[in-house]
Amino acid sequence: MRSRVIDQLAREYNLTVNQVEKTISSRDDGVPLSYLVNYARDIVGDLDEKKVLDLEERYRTLTELEKKKATLLHTIHKHKKLTEALQKSIEQSYTRSELDDLSLAYRTKHKSRPVISREKFLLPLVDAILEQSISTGTLEELASPYIDSKKQLNSVPEVLAAAKSLLCERLYENSDLRKIVRNYCADRGQICSTRLATARKKKKISRFESFFNFNIPVSSLNAHKIFMLRRGVDEGILQVSLKVDQGPLLAQMREVIMAQNESIGLELLELALQETLEKQILPSIENDIMRGLREKAEKDIIDQVINQVERLVMAPPFGQHCVMGIDPGYKSGCKIAVVDNNGAPLATMICYPHEPQNEIEKTKTSILELVQTHGVEAIVIGDGIASRETDQLVKDMLREAKLNKIMSLVISEIGTSSYAASSIAGAELPELEFALRGAVSIARRFQDPLRELVKIDPRALASGPFIHYINQNQLRKYVRFTLEKCVNTVGTDLNTASRFQLSYVSGLSDTLSKRIIKHREEKGPFKRKTDLLSVNHFGKKAFQFSAGFLRVHDGEHPLDATAIHPDHYELIEHIAQHNNLTLSDMLNNPKFLKELDFERYADDKVSVLTLNTIQQLLLHKGRTLRSSFTSISLNESISSIADIKPAMVLTGRVSNVTDFGAFVDIGVHQDGLVHISEISNDYVKEAQKVLSVGDIIKVQVLKIDPERNRISLSMKALETPLLNTQNIQDNKKKKKKKKKKKVVVQQQPQTKVEKKMPSLEDLVKHFNRLG
């Protein structure tokens, strides 16, 4: 059983059987993902954490499927109906739907004894019609011997009706027919939705207007449309169904069922085939198709969440600077907290600059006093309610006080409430009330997003309009996996990390993290990684799996500050000695490290792949360095959707990326949408491959719909226009002549090339041409 699963995984993932076997065995033995991917490359090859996790999930799915196969084979063998061909078909089934089709005919059917007796009585007639073995006489003559009042078969029509019912059951259980219908529906089926008559009385149905007369191929549905259709059904607004052209489908089914002779039962068999397709097989396949679409959509949404969380956690840290965090609000006021370089609260307060209190000047004075008293270097506002107004107030205050060096910006506050209400926040900030803890968290996450966000429940970091449709345990699992990946990619300072960050390090549990903190407090900072072995109950396995992801800066061994695993220290010391260099000199000589042929040190213990990994880690001092922080300046004259006009060029930050485009925060309450067709002049298949949450981009306003609170934006409208045909031809001629004279191309306004700005009329004509 296991070997068949391993072989199938190797085919599906294009891996060797040995690679799959070792990867699965390692995971079964408890080897952490991050360690396996980063320090056991000889086993996993080029697989990353996500691929290993997917491989592991698929292994479990196939293993469960193999158990079902064994049960099914045992059942069929018990009834003496197992043939060699059927056994082969079952063993080669690797999806739930395929196995369900094959098992359908052998499931227990709950029927009364009279019904079972009648069906057995009619079996010869049904077999004769299905096998099309009789071509002489009439169907009535064939059915008349089966008239029996005791079987409730009082006439030929009743006999034929009962026979047709049995024929439909046999056809419904035919796995070949079901496979034809399933493939046809997947390739050529259409998902249609209409508005229910009862939806007229429903509120907020405008969001579903585009689905009132909706028709799209099954293969073209994306996650957003799938969940919108599901939401419409759940809210009693939409009716969704699968539509297919039954003519060509029936023709394919006839090729499997109908023989090339003149059987007297062909007409009845044809009627049974049509009825089975319409009333039984299609509804069943529709459920399978819908379930498959939901599973695909859930997987896509989880992938989007993983990407969003990774971008959020890996955002550039501001560093050890004094920061003010503001959790904005209207009636509840703006909760304000100032934290020092290490994130400790220095001062807190609550101000009410917005309606209904409107204490604007008082708030400005209070914030300015805190800024001047504590030397605040940045003010960050959570992106919740009243964030735009609060940001504008802070900017006005800074401008009036001529404090231009202090930045003010809006950042994500996702998970803030979850942290504020948690026992972790209660233990860290016992003197602060719930509302103010959120402001502290906002300030801290700006200093170092990773360090702060690891304290938050993984589920609370997932956001999106369809999150509640996802399996929550699965969602939590993948978000936690993402956090672990980020922590291990960046590396963790053994002497400064909190127990929450340590608990995400490969091989470390929350219990071990607490013991490390306790040891650090009692014995002082760690001087070497090997000092971990003196921590209470810290075993060799935990050290092996965690050591490469921990850092000891300014310690006794230079390699302890790198991502090199202690298992390879001796090898690197040998390489340095072999090249007549001290270890420190070699580590501080990137040119030497880049030019050195590491592969020549390969042997039976260390592979070429491992040596190449070591070289990269030495060159880059680790795996991934987070980029430096970049601020964004929004247009101060824009505070609401009413201030936006077509053709405006704005700067914004990407707040969400979906299958159909990206939402961009441009400084108003409603994010604008850059449709996937407006991202680039080049074809973009997946928006996620071009844009990520947190990206700062320039956009041009295409259309505003105040009634529906919708803003259409474009990125491609700002791309450098293509040269016209004549220019292209001229350019080719100049290249042939190898002239060095430059062709002046129309550039963006921020370049030094002079450019004639198009008029508003020209822009309107341009967008009309774009449709």
Secondary structure, 3 states (H helix, E strand, C coil): CHHHHHHHHHHHHCCCHHHHHHHHHHHHCCCCHHHHHHHCHHHHCCCCHHHHHHHHHHHHHHHHHHHHHHHHHHHHHHCCCCCHHHHHHHHCCCCHHHHHHHHHHHCCCCCCHHHHHHHHHHHHHHHHHHHCCCCCCCHHHHHHHHCEHHHCECCHHHHHHHHHHHHHHHHHCCHHHHHHHHHHHHHHCEEEEEECHHHHHCCCCHHHHHHCEEEEEHHHCCHHHHHHHHHHHHCCCEEEEEECCHHHHHHHHHHHHCCCCCCCCHHHHHHHHHHHHHHHHHHHHHHHHHHHHHHHHHHHHHHHHHHHHHHHHCCCCCCCCCEEEEECCCCCCEEEEEECCCCCEEEEEEECCCCCCCCHHHHHHHHHHHHHHHCCCEEEEECCCCHHHHHHHHHHHHHHCCCCCCEEEEECCCCHHHHHCCHHHHHHCCCCCHHHHHHHHHHHHHHCHHHHHCCCCHHHHCCCCCHHHCCHHHHHHHHHHHHHHHHHHHCEECCCCCHHHHCCCCCCCHHHHHHHHHHHHHHCCCCCHHHHHHCCCCCHHHHHHHHHHEECCCCCCHHHHCCCCHHHHHHHHHHHHHCCCCHHHHHCCHHHHHHCCHHHHCCCCCCHHHHHHHHHHHHHCCCCCCCCCCCCCCCCCCCCHHHCCCCCEEEEEEEEEECCEEEEECCCCCCEEEEHHHCCCCCCCCHHHCCCCCCEEEEEEEEEECCCCEEEEECHHHCCCCCCHHHHHHHHHHHHCCCCCCCCCCCCCCCCCCCCCCCHHHHHHHHHHHC
